[in-house]
Amino acid sequence: MRSTSSSKFKGLMATFLFASQVPVAEFATDPGRTLQLINEVALRLGPEAHTIAVAEVAEEYGAHPETAPAHMRACLLAVEAAFVVAPVPGQRRAVTR
């Protein structure tokens, strides 16, 4: 089951990535580039980054409704790949026989 806060975080990161307006091919297979673009957008947009990024995404959906959903899906997949959380095994216990 996915965490709501984790889903919201990834949604926000995908929104920043979408707002970067960089072609999908530039970040789709490079988690490092994905993180770099997210950081650049957050810094460029400043304290109101979330509000501005959401407005930019809405504008793109209005201007390009045929391509915006596919672009957002690509952004979400790239964020998922960049923010993979590997399970950490529990502490091992000594077995006595």
C-alpha positions as CSV (number, residue, x, y, z in Angstrom):
1,M,0.0,0.0,0.0
2,R,1.3,3.4,-0.9
3,S,1.8,6.1,1.6
4,T,-0.4,9.2,1.0
5,S,2.4,11.6,2.0
6,S,4.8,9.7,-0.3
7,S,2.3,10.0,-3.1
8,K,1.8,13.7,-2.5
9,F,5.6,14.2,-2.4
10,K,6.1,12.3,-5.7
11,G,3.2,14.3,-7.3
12,L,4.8,17.5,-6.3
13,M,8.2,16.4,-7.6
14,A,6.5,15.4,-10.9
15,T,4.9,18.8,-11.1
16,F,8.3,20.5,-10.8
17,L,9.7,18.2,-13.4
18,F,6.8,18.9,-15.7
19,A,7.3,22.7,-15.2
20,S,10.9,22.3,-16.3
21,Q,9.7,22.0,-19.8
22,V,12.6,19.8,-20.7
23,P,12.0,17.1,-23.3
24,V,11.2,13.7,-21.7
25,A,14.1,12.1,-23.5
26,E,16.5,14.2,-21.5
27,F,15.4,12.8,-18.1
28,A,13.5,9.6,-18.7
29,T,16.4,7.2,-18.2
30,D,18.6,9.4,-15.9
31,P,17.5,9.7,-12.3
32,G,20.4,12.1,-11.6
33,R,19.1,14.4,-14.3
34,T,15.6,14.1,-13.0
35,L,16.7,15.2,-9.5
36,Q,18.8,18.0,-11.0
37,L,15.8,19.4,-13.0
38,I,13.5,19.2,-10.0
39,N,16.0,21.2,-7.9
40,E,16.6,23.8,-10.6
41,V,12.8,24.4,-11.0
42,A,12.3,24.7,-7.2
43,L,15.2,27.2,-7.0
44,R,14.0,29.1,-10.0
45,L,10.4,29.4,-8.8
46,G,11.3,30.3,-5.3
47,P,9.1,30.3,-2.1
48,E,5.9,30.0,-4.2
49,A,7.3,27.1,-6.3
50,H,4.4,24.8,-5.8
51,T,1.7,27.3,-6.7
52,I,3.6,28.6,-9.7
53,A,4.5,25.0,-11.0
54,V,0.8,23.9,-10.7
55,A,-0.2,27.0,-12.7
56,E,2.3,26.2,-15.4
57,V,1.1,22.6,-15.6
58,A,-2.5,23.8,-15.8
59,E,-1.5,26.2,-18.6
60,E,0.2,23.3,-20.5
61,Y,-2.9,21.1,-20.1
62,G,-5.0,23.9,-21.5
63,A,-2.7,24.7,-24.4
64,H,-1.7,21.1,-25.3
65,P,-4.4,18.7,-24.0
66,E,-3.3,16.1,-26.5
67,T,0.3,15.8,-25.1
68,A,0.2,17.0,-21.5
69,P,-1.1,13.8,-20.0
70,A,1.6,11.7,-21.6
71,H,4.2,14.2,-20.4
72,M,2.9,14.0,-16.9
73,R,2.9,10.2,-16.9
74,A,6.6,10.3,-18.0
75,C,7.4,12.8,-15.2
76,L,5.7,10.6,-12.6
77,L,7.6,7.5,-13.9
78,A,10.9,9.4,-13.8
79,V,10.2,10.6,-10.2
80,E,9.3,7.0,-9.2
81,A,12.6,5.8,-10.6
82,A,14.6,8.6,-9.0
83,F,13.0,8.2,-5.5
84,V,13.2,4.4,-5.2
85,V,13.2,3.3,-1.6
86,A,15.0,0.1,-1.1
87,P,13.8,-2.1,1.7
88,V,16.3,-2.4,4.5
89,P,16.5,-5.8,6.0
90,G,15.8,-6.2,9.7
91,Q,18.4,-6.8,12.3
92,R,19.7,-10.4,12.2
93,R,19.5,-12.5,15.3
94,A,21.9,-15.2,16.3
95,V,20.4,-18.7,16.0
96,T,21.3,-21.0,18.9
97,R,20.9,-24.7,18.5
